[in-house]
Amino acid sequence: MPKAPLWVYDPKKTHTCTEAFYRFIEEYDKIIGLFFFTVMTASHVDRVRAVAAHALADEESRKKPIEQFNEELMSKRVRQYSKQLSRDLIISMANNFLCYLSEILQDVMIRKHEILRSSERITTEEALQFSRVQDLRAFIADRKD
């Protein structure tokens, strides 16, 4: 396996990180983005619904402010599922972190292959399925993970 490239992480380009950390941060951003997208979409739907209700109301009702037409149905629904959304958010973040740790450990075992030394045995069939030593090391690191 080739050496993992360093990816630029911060916008000022003052720090770099491993590919694994870059993927961790990228996935973290997507998890948070999905959460905010869900909340903001519900809010937006409620606002559009209130504007439409105001526009379609009779002449007398249109004199009332738009806020009186907003029942926040979607926002209430999001709040109703807040425990599940929070749980999913935390589980996704924990899974993302565990994947990151796994990748880092595999990378360490591949780069410092002396860590892989043990009395554990692999079959000839398993060893012969690889044409390069690096691939065999990656296989053994995966098994130890």
N, CA, C and O atoms as a DFTB+ gen file, in Angstrom:
580 C
 N C O
     1  1       0.859      -1.179       0.000
     2  2       0.000       0.000       0.000
     3  2       0.899       1.235       0.000
     4  3       1.822       1.332       0.809
     5  1       0.632       2.178      -0.906
     6  2       1.475       3.377      -0.965
     7  2       1.278       4.249       0.271
     8  3       0.264       4.178       0.966
     9  1       2.280       5.065       0.507
    10  2       2.224       5.980       1.638
    11  2       1.021       6.900       1.486
    12  3       0.781       7.451       0.412
    13  1       0.269       7.061       2.567
    14  2      -0.922       7.911       2.527
    15  2      -0.510       9.357       2.301
    16  3       0.374       9.866       2.990
    17  1      -1.145      10.025       1.337
    18  2      -0.793      11.427       1.095
    19  2      -1.308      12.312       2.219
    20  3      -2.254      11.959       2.924
    21  1      -0.688      13.436       2.370
    22  2      -1.178      14.426       3.323
    23  2      -2.180      15.317       2.593
    24  3      -1.919      15.784       1.485
    25  1      -3.301      15.541       3.214
    26  2      -4.352      16.361       2.618
    27  2      -4.423      17.674       3.362
    28  3      -4.261      17.720       4.581
    29  1      -4.661      18.724       2.636
    30  2      -4.808      20.031       3.261
    31  2      -6.130      20.049       4.003
    32  3      -7.166      19.683       3.447
    33  1      -6.100      20.468       5.242
    34  2      -7.302      20.467       6.063
    35  2      -7.853      21.869       6.295
    36  3      -9.034      22.105       6.041
    37  1      -7.057      22.779       6.757
    38  2      -7.619      24.087       7.087
    39  2      -7.490      25.057       5.918
    40  3      -6.578      24.931       5.101
    41  1      -8.399      26.022       5.839
    42  2      -8.414      26.943       4.695
    43  2      -7.161      27.800       4.571
    44  3      -6.819      28.233       3.470
    45  1      -6.472      28.053       5.677
    46  2      -5.274      28.896       5.629
    47  2      -4.038      28.103       5.207
    48  3      -2.955      28.665       5.045
    49  1      -4.211      26.798       5.034
    50  2      -3.144      25.900       4.592
    51  2      -1.933      25.940       5.530
    52  3      -0.787      25.877       5.087
    53  1      -2.207      26.044       6.818
    54  2      -1.121      26.049       7.791
    55  2      -0.936      24.679       8.426
    56  3       0.094      24.424       9.050
    57  1      -1.912      23.796       8.280
    58  2      -1.828      22.461       8.847
    59  2      -2.179      21.425       7.781
    60  3      -2.964      21.699       6.872
    61  1      -1.612      20.279       7.896
    62  2      -1.983      19.166       7.032
    63  2      -2.358      17.989       7.917
    64  3      -2.052      17.972       9.109
    65  1      -3.008      17.027       7.336
    66  2      -3.412      15.868       8.107
    67  2      -3.368      14.641       7.215
    68  3      -3.165      14.740       6.005
    69  1      -3.561      13.490       7.829
    70  2      -3.570      12.253       7.061
    71  2      -4.871      12.140       6.279
    72  3      -5.847      12.843       6.541
    73  1      -4.852      11.246       5.326
    74  2      -6.057      10.984       4.532
    75  2      -7.188      10.483       5.436
    76  3      -8.347      10.850       5.245
    77  1      -6.850       9.651       6.410
    78  2      -7.857       9.122       7.337
    79  2      -8.510      10.249       8.139
    80  3      -9.729      10.260       8.310
    81  1      -7.715      11.186       8.624
    82  2      -8.280      12.299       9.398
    83  2      -9.119      13.211       8.504
    84  3     -10.153      13.727       8.927
    85  1      -8.668      13.403       7.274
    86  2      -9.436      14.208       6.331
    87  2     -10.815      13.586       6.111
    88  3     -11.827      14.287       6.128
    89  1     -10.850      12.253       5.901
    90  2     -12.141      11.575       5.712
    91  2     -12.992      11.677       6.972
    92  3     -14.210      11.833       6.882
    93  1     -12.365      11.590       8.150
    94  2     -13.092      11.729       9.417
    95  2     -13.758      13.103       9.509
    96  3     -14.944      13.203       9.822
    97  1     -12.999      14.148       9.238
    98  2     -13.535      15.510       9.311
    99  2     -14.613      15.717       8.243
   100  3     -15.640      16.341       8.508
   101  1     -14.381      15.203       7.059
   102  2     -15.352      15.344       5.972
   103  2     -16.673      14.660       6.339
   104  3     -17.745      15.226       6.120
   105  1     -16.602      13.450       6.895
   106  2     -17.810      12.729       7.299
   107  2     -18.495      13.436       8.469
   108  3     -19.723      13.517       8.510
   109  1     -17.717      13.942       9.408
   110  2     -18.265      14.702      10.534
   111  2     -19.060      15.900      10.012
   112  3     -20.160      16.183      10.488
   113  1     -18.493      16.593       9.036
   114  2     -19.163      17.749       8.445
   115  2     -20.478      17.340       7.786
   116  3     -21.473      18.057       7.890
   117  1     -20.487      16.199       7.115
   118  2     -21.716      15.717       6.469
   119  2     -22.777      15.337       7.499
   120  3     -23.963      15.597       7.296
   121  1     -22.356      14.727       8.594
   122  2     -23.305      14.338       9.648
   123  2     -23.969      15.574      10.240
   124  3     -25.192      15.628      10.375
   125  1     -23.155      16.566      10.590
   126  2     -23.698      17.814      11.151
   127  2     -24.551      18.529      10.095
   128  3     -25.617      19.060      10.406
   129  1     -24.074      18.536       8.855
   130  2     -24.822      19.178       7.767
   131  2     -26.197      18.565       7.579
   132  3     -27.173      19.286       7.372
   133  1     -26.287      17.243       7.648
   134  2     -27.582      16.572       7.507
   135  2     -28.526      16.962       8.633
   136  3     -29.712      17.200       8.407
   137  1     -27.993      17.026       9.844
   138  2     -28.819      17.413      10.988
   139  2     -29.392      18.823      10.792
   140  3     -30.594      19.040      10.949
   141  1     -28.520      19.772      10.449
   142  2     -28.993      21.144      10.254
   143  2     -29.914      21.260       9.033
   144  3     -30.865      22.042       9.045
   145  1     -29.637      20.493       7.993
   146  2     -30.501      20.486       6.823
   147  2     -31.914      20.053       7.209
   148  3     -32.891      20.657       6.766
   149  1     -32.023      19.020       8.025
   150  2     -33.327      18.527       8.459
   151  2     -34.091      19.596       9.238
   152  3     -35.268      19.847       8.979
   153  1     -33.411      20.214      10.184
   154  2     -34.053      21.232      11.018
   155  2     -34.430      22.461      10.184
   156  3     -35.532      22.993      10.313
   157  1     -33.512      22.902       9.334
   158  2     -33.772      24.104       8.527
   159  2     -34.857      23.846       7.473
   160  3     -35.655      24.735       7.179
   161  1     -34.888      22.653       6.914
   162  2     -35.929      22.331       5.932
   163  2     -37.307      22.363       6.572
   164  3     -38.251      22.888       5.982
   165  1     -37.434      21.811       7.769
   166  2     -38.708      21.841       8.476
   167  2     -39.146      23.280       8.726
   168  3     -40.314      23.619       8.537
   169  1     -38.231      24.108       9.142
   170  2     -38.532      25.511       9.395
   171  2     -38.957      26.227       8.107
   172  3     -39.906      27.012       8.098
   173  1     -38.237      25.940       7.029
   174  2     -38.551      26.567       5.741
   175  2     -39.931      26.124       5.232
   176  3     -40.698      26.940       4.723
   177  1     -40.233      24.851       5.370
   178  2     -41.544      24.341       4.934
   179  2     -42.652      25.036       5.710
   180  3     -43.672      25.415       5.133
   181  1     -42.460      25.206       7.012
   182  2     -43.463      25.896       7.820
   183  2     -43.660      27.340       7.356
   184  3     -44.787      27.830       7.281
   185  1     -42.563      28.007       7.048
   186  2     -42.636      29.402       6.596
   187  2     -43.359      29.500       5.244
   188  3     -44.212      30.367       5.056
   189  1     -43.015      28.611       4.307
   190  2     -43.668      28.617       2.986
   191  2     -45.152      28.310       3.135
   192  3     -45.987      28.911       2.459
   193  1     -45.477      27.374       4.020
   194  2     -46.879      27.037       4.258
   195  2     -47.648      28.241       4.801
   196  3     -48.784      28.481       4.394
   197  1     -47.043      28.996       5.711
   198  2     -47.694      30.180       6.279
   199  2     -47.907      31.250       5.215
   200  3     -48.964      31.879       5.174
   201  1     -46.910      31.463       4.349
   202  2     -47.043      32.464       3.283
   203  2     -48.149      32.054       2.320
   204  3     -48.950      32.890       1.904
   205  1     -48.199      30.769       1.963
   206  2     -49.237      30.282       1.056
   207  2     -50.619      30.405       1.684
   208  3     -51.569      30.817       1.019
   209  1     -50.736      30.052       2.960
   210  2     -52.023      30.158       3.653
   211  2     -52.474      31.616       3.713
   212  3     -53.657      31.914       3.547
   213  1     -51.532      32.513       3.951
   214  2     -51.850      33.939       3.993
   215  2     -52.308      34.424       2.627
   216  3     -53.274      35.181       2.532
   217  1     -51.629      34.000       1.572
   218  2     -51.974      34.436       0.215
   219  2     -53.321      33.882      -0.233
   220  3     -54.041      34.541      -0.982
   221  1     -53.665      32.695       0.211
   222  2     -54.915      32.058      -0.204
   223  2     -56.096      32.403       0.702
   224  3     -57.232      32.030       0.407
   225  1     -55.843      33.097       1.776
   226  2     -56.906      33.442       2.725
   227  2     -57.846      34.491       2.124
   228  3     -57.508      35.169       1.154
   229  1     -59.011      34.603       2.715
   230  2     -59.951      35.622       2.246
   231  2     -59.439      37.010       2.626
   232  3     -58.481      37.147       3.386
   233  1     -60.088      38.023       2.087
   234  2     -59.628      39.412       2.240
   235  2     -59.526      39.831       3.709
   236  3     -58.574      40.515       4.084
   237  1     -60.461      39.444       4.521
   238  2     -60.465      39.824       5.937
   239  2     -59.313      39.147       6.690
   240  3     -58.638      39.778       7.504
   241  1     -59.100      37.869       6.411
   242  2     -58.027      37.121       7.097
   243  2     -56.647      37.604       6.683
   244  3     -55.698      37.503       7.461
   245  1     -56.520      38.132       5.458
   246  2     -55.221      38.594       4.975
   247  2     -54.730      39.823       5.722
   248  3     -53.553      40.170       5.635
   249  1     -55.607      40.478       6.446
   250  2     -55.206      41.653       7.218
   251  2     -54.398      41.257       8.458
   252  3     -53.691      42.081       9.039
   253  1     -54.510      39.999       8.850
   254  2     -53.739      39.497       9.990
   255  2     -52.285      39.318       9.565
   256  3     -52.015      39.089       8.386
   257  1     -51.349      39.418      10.501
   258  2     -49.939      39.185      10.154
   259  2     -49.703      37.713       9.769
   260  3     -50.406      36.810      10.224
   261  1     -48.717      37.513       8.937
   262  2     -48.386      36.164       8.446
   263  2     -48.100      35.211       9.609
   264  3     -48.435      34.029       9.527
   265  1     -47.498      35.695      10.670
   266  2     -47.120      34.847      11.794
   267  2     -48.317      34.085      12.365
   268  3     -48.150      32.993      12.907
   269  1     -49.526      34.652      12.249
   270  2     -50.710      33.971      12.768
   271  2     -51.103      32.758      11.920
   272  3     -51.888      31.918      12.361
   273  1     -50.562      32.668      10.717
   274  2     -50.858      31.530       9.839
   275  2     -49.853      30.389      10.037
   276  3     -50.048      29.286       9.527
   277  1     -48.798      30.662      10.768
   278  2     -47.729      29.687      10.920
   279  2     -47.999      28.779      12.118
   280  3     -47.884      29.204      13.267
   281  1     -48.360      27.524      11.840
   282  2     -48.621      26.564      12.913
   283  2     -47.383      25.747      13.258
   284  3     -47.399      24.980      14.221
   285  1     -46.312      25.900      12.488
   286  2     -45.058      25.171      12.709
   287  2     -45.287      23.662      12.793
   288  3     -44.771      23.007      13.698
   289  1     -46.051      23.114      11.863
   290  2     -46.355      21.686      11.878
   291  2     -45.100      20.831      11.687
   292  3     -44.899      19.849      12.401
   293  1     -44.261      21.208      10.725
   294  2     -43.054      20.418      10.469
   295  2     -42.039      20.580      11.599
   296  3     -41.371      19.617      11.974
   297  1     -41.923      21.768      12.130
   298  2     -40.996      21.993      13.245
   299  2     -41.430      21.189      14.467
   300  3     -40.591      20.640      15.181
   301  1     -42.737      21.118      14.707
   302  2     -43.241      20.305      15.814
   303  2     -42.913      18.838      15.577
   304  3     -42.573      18.107      16.508
   305  1     -43.017      18.419      14.326
   306  2     -42.706      17.018      13.983
   307  2     -41.229      16.711      14.235
   308  3     -40.893      15.647      14.755
   309  1     -40.355      17.639      13.868
   310  2     -38.925      17.454      14.123
   311  2     -38.679      17.387      15.631
   312  3     -37.907      16.546      16.091
   313  1     -39.321      18.256      16.397
   314  2     -39.171      18.215      17.859
   315  2     -39.711      16.904      18.425
   316  3     -39.172      16.376      19.398
   317  1     -40.779      16.378      17.815
   318  2     -41.362      15.111      18.255
   319  2     -40.339      13.976      18.115
   320  3     -40.300      13.064      18.941
   321  1     -39.523      14.040      17.079
   322  2     -38.513      13.001      16.838
   323  2     -37.125      13.421      17.320
   324  3     -36.125      12.843      16.896
   325  1     -37.056      14.405      18.187
   326  2     -35.750      14.937      18.598
   327  2     -34.870      13.889      19.277
   328  3     -33.658      13.883      19.061
   329  1     -35.443      13.006      20.088
   330  2     -34.633      11.977      20.743
   331  2     -34.014      11.034      19.713
   332  3     -32.841      10.677      19.817
   333  1     -34.810      10.633      18.716
   334  2     -34.293       9.733      17.684
   335  2     -33.244      10.430      16.827
   336  3     -32.222       9.837      16.482
   337  1     -33.498      11.687      16.485
   338  2     -32.525      12.437      15.692
   339  2     -31.217      12.618      16.456
   340  3     -30.134      12.479      15.888
   341  1     -31.324      12.926      17.733
   342  2     -30.126      13.089      18.563
   343  2     -29.366      11.774      18.686
   344  3     -28.139      11.747      18.586
   345  1     -30.099      10.685      18.901
   346  2     -29.463       9.371      19.002
   347  2     -28.738       9.018      17.701
   348  3     -27.596       8.559      17.727
   349  1     -29.402       9.233      16.570
   350  2     -28.778       8.937      15.283
   351  2     -27.548       9.803      15.047
   352  3     -26.551       9.339      14.494
   353  1     -27.619      11.048      15.462
   354  2     -26.479      11.956      15.328
   355  2     -25.284      11.437      16.138
   356  3     -24.160      11.394      15.636
   357  1     -25.531      11.050      17.370
   358  2     -24.456      10.556      18.238
   359  2     -23.903       9.229      17.723
   360  3     -22.688       9.027      17.719
   361  1     -24.778       8.324      17.290
   362  2     -24.321       7.031      16.767
   363  2     -23.486       7.231      15.511
   364  3     -22.457       6.577      15.344
   365  1     -23.911       8.116      14.634
   366  2     -23.147       8.382      13.410
   367  2     -21.776       8.952      13.739
   368  3     -20.780       8.567      13.126
   369  1     -21.717       9.864      14.698
   370  2     -20.432      10.444      15.084
   371  2     -19.523       9.395      15.724
   372  3     -18.321       9.364      15.459
   373  1     -20.098       8.538      16.565
   374  2     -19.294       7.484      17.207
   375  2     -18.776       6.502      16.152
   376  3     -17.606       6.120      16.189
   377  1     -19.626       6.093      15.220
   378  2     -19.192       5.185      14.156
   379  2     -18.096       5.818      13.310
   380  3     -17.124       5.158      12.942
   381  1     -18.258       7.087      13.006
   382  2     -17.248       7.797      12.230
   383  2     -15.912       7.802      12.967
   384  3     -14.865       7.581      12.357
   385  1     -15.942       8.051      14.268
   386  2     -14.713       8.068      15.060
   387  2     -14.073       6.680      15.126
   388  3     -12.853       6.553      15.027
   389  1     -14.896       5.641      15.294
   390  2     -14.365       4.276      15.336
   391  2     -13.727       3.887      14.002
   392  3     -12.698       3.212      13.979
   393  1     -14.329       4.306      12.905
   394  2     -13.731       4.051      11.587
   395  2     -12.378       4.759      11.473
   396  3     -11.414       4.203      10.946
   397  1     -12.325       5.979      11.968
   398  2     -11.067       6.736      11.956
   399  2      -9.989       6.008      12.763
   400  3      -8.863       5.841      12.295
   401  1     -10.341       5.578      13.975
   402  2      -9.377       4.856      14.809
   403  2      -8.900       3.582      14.114
   404  3      -7.710       3.270      14.134
   405  1      -9.814       2.860      13.509
   406  2      -9.464       1.630      12.807
   407  2      -8.483       1.912      11.671
   408  3      -7.502       1.189      11.498
   409  1      -8.752       2.965      10.900
   410  2      -7.860       3.323       9.797
   411  2      -6.469       3.708      10.308
   412  3      -5.459       3.332       9.713
   413  1      -6.423       4.449      11.395
   414  2      -5.134       4.866      11.955
   415  2      -4.346       3.647      12.437
   416  3      -3.148       3.537      12.179
   417  1      -5.019       2.737      13.133
   418  2      -4.342       1.535      13.616
   419  2      -3.835       0.686      12.447
   420  3      -2.723       0.161      12.499
   421  1      -4.633       0.553      11.413
   422  2      -4.191      -0.203      10.242
   423  2      -2.983       0.467       9.603
   424  3      -2.029      -0.203       9.208
   425  1      -3.029       1.770       9.506
   426  2      -1.916       2.510       8.905
   427  2      -0.634       2.320       9.722
   428  3       0.444       2.130       9.159
   429  1      -0.758       2.373      11.046
   430  2       0.403       2.172      11.917
   431  2       0.965       0.764      11.724
   432  3       2.178       0.582      11.619
   433  1       0.075      -0.229      11.676
   434  2       0.535      -1.610      11.525
   435  2       1.197      -1.848      10.172
   436  3       2.120      -2.656      10.064
   437  1       0.739      -1.160       9.157
   438  2       1.334      -1.320       7.831
   439  2       2.687      -0.619       7.764
   440  3       3.639      -1.156       7.199
   441  1       2.774       0.574       8.338
   442  2       4.033       1.329       8.293
   443  2       5.091       0.753       9.243
   444  3       6.279       0.732       8.921
   445  1       4.661       0.303      10.374
   446  2       5.570      -0.289      11.368
   447  2       5.240      -1.779      11.453
   448  3       4.668      -2.248      12.437
   449  1       5.601      -2.488      10.433
   450  2       5.177      -3.886      10.327
   451  2       5.730      -4.776      11.423
   452  3       5.245      -5.894      11.598
   453  1       6.735      -4.317      12.173
   454  2       7.229      -5.125      13.285
   455  2       6.157      -5.310      14.360
   456  3       6.223      -6.258      15.143
   457  1       5.180      -4.418      14.402
   458  2       4.062      -4.546      15.338
   459  2       3.263      -5.807      15.029
   460  3       2.658      -6.400      15.921
   461  1       3.264      -6.209      13.769
   462  2       2.482      -7.364      13.343
   463  2       3.102      -8.697      13.765
   464  3       2.442      -9.734      13.702
   465  1       4.340      -8.674      14.185
   466  2       5.005      -9.921      14.550
   467  2       4.279     -10.583      15.713
   468  3       3.999      -9.964      16.739
   469  1       3.987     -11.856      15.515
   470  2       3.344     -12.639      16.569
   471  2       3.507     -14.112      16.225
   472  3       4.043     -14.462      15.173
   473  1       3.051     -14.946      17.101
   474  2       3.115     -16.384      16.841
   475  2       1.892     -16.862      16.066
   476  3       1.761     -18.051      15.773
   477  1       1.017     -15.952      15.745
   478  2      -0.183     -16.311      14.978
   479  2       0.241     -16.811      13.600
   480  3       1.203     -16.306      13.020
   481  1      -0.465     -17.784      13.088
   482  2      -0.120     -18.391      11.803
   483  2      -1.176     -18.072      10.756
   484  3      -2.361     -17.924      11.054
   485  1      -0.701     -17.971       9.513
   486  2      -1.623     -17.862       8.390
   487  2      -1.342     -19.040       7.467
   488  3      -0.236     -19.579       7.446
   489  1      -2.344     -19.424       6.716
   490  2      -2.176     -20.578       5.833
   491  2      -1.395     -20.178       4.589
   492  3      -1.312     -18.999       4.245
   493  1      -0.831     -21.164       3.927
   494  2      -0.108     -20.932       2.679
   495  2      -1.054     -20.349       1.636
   496  3      -0.684     -19.468       0.861
   497  1      -2.271     -20.856       1.634
   498  2      -3.277     -20.362       0.683
   499  2      -3.523     -18.861       0.880
   500  3      -3.611     -18.109      -0.091
   501  1      -3.632     -18.439       2.127
   502  2      -3.831     -17.016       2.414
   503  2      -2.627     -16.198       1.974
   504  3      -2.782     -15.124       1.394
   505  1      -1.426     -16.702       2.246
   506  2      -0.211     -15.960       1.908
   507  2      -0.021     -15.853       0.396
   508  3       0.445     -14.829      -0.103
   509  1      -0.382     -16.908      -0.330
   510  2      -0.145     -16.926      -1.778
   511  2      -1.174     -16.131      -2.581
   512  3      -1.003     -15.946      -3.786
   513  1      -2.195     -15.678      -1.960
   514  2      -3.180     -14.881      -2.699
   515  2      -2.696     -13.452      -2.956
   516  3      -3.346     -12.694      -3.676
   517  1      -1.549     -13.087      -2.363
   518  2      -1.000     -11.743      -2.534
   519  2       0.279     -11.795      -3.358
   520  3       1.122     -12.673      -3.174
   521  1       0.405     -10.841      -4.262
   522  2       1.615     -10.800      -5.089
   523  2       2.653      -9.835      -4.523
   524  3       3.819      -9.880      -4.915
   525  1       2.241      -8.975      -3.615
   526  2       3.172      -8.012      -3.025
   527  2       3.165      -8.159      -1.504
   528  3       2.133      -8.461      -0.905
   529  1       4.310      -7.946      -0.897
   530  2       4.442      -8.045       0.553
   531  2       3.562      -6.996       1.239
   532  3       2.988      -7.261       2.295
   533  1       3.457      -5.816       0.644
   534  2       2.634      -4.755       1.237
   535  2       1.172      -5.202       1.347
   536  3       0.496      -4.892       2.328
   537  1       0.691      -5.928       0.339
   538  2      -0.691      -6.418       0.374
   539  2      -0.867      -7.462       1.479
   540  3      -1.896      -7.489       2.154
   541  1       0.134      -8.315       1.659
   542  2       0.089      -9.306       2.731
   543  2       0.080      -8.622       4.099
   544  3      -0.660      -9.029       4.995
   545  1       0.898      -7.589       4.254
   546  2       0.918      -6.832       5.514
   547  2      -0.444      -6.192       5.782
   548  3      -0.935      -6.210       6.911
   549  1      -1.044      -5.631       4.741
   550  2      -2.367      -5.016       4.900
   551  2      -3.392      -6.060       5.327
   552  3      -4.251      -5.784       6.164
   553  1      -3.303      -7.260       4.752
   554  2      -4.212      -8.347       5.110
   555  2      -4.053      -8.719       6.588
   556  3      -5.042      -8.879       7.304
   557  1      -2.813      -8.854       7.033
   558  2      -2.558      -9.211       8.419
   559  2      -3.013      -8.087       9.358
   560  3      -3.559      -8.353      10.428
   561  1      -2.790      -6.849       8.961
   562  2      -3.240      -5.713       9.785
   563  2      -4.761      -5.706       9.899
   564  3      -5.304      -5.416      10.965
   565  1      -5.446      -6.020       8.810
   566  2      -6.913      -6.083       8.848
   567  2      -7.389      -7.158       9.814
   568  3      -8.363      -6.959      10.540
   569  1      -6.703      -8.295       9.824
   570  2      -7.085      -9.382      10.729
   571  2      -6.868      -9.013      12.177
   572  3      -7.630      -9.441      13.044
   573  1      -5.847      -8.230      12.458
   574  2      -5.557      -7.842      13.853
   575  2      -6.513      -6.756      14.327
   576  3      -6.723      -6.592      15.529
   577  1      -7.083      -6.025      13.401
   578  2      -7.959      -4.897      13.747
   579  2      -9.237      -5.369      14.297
   580  3     -10.097      -4.559      14.643
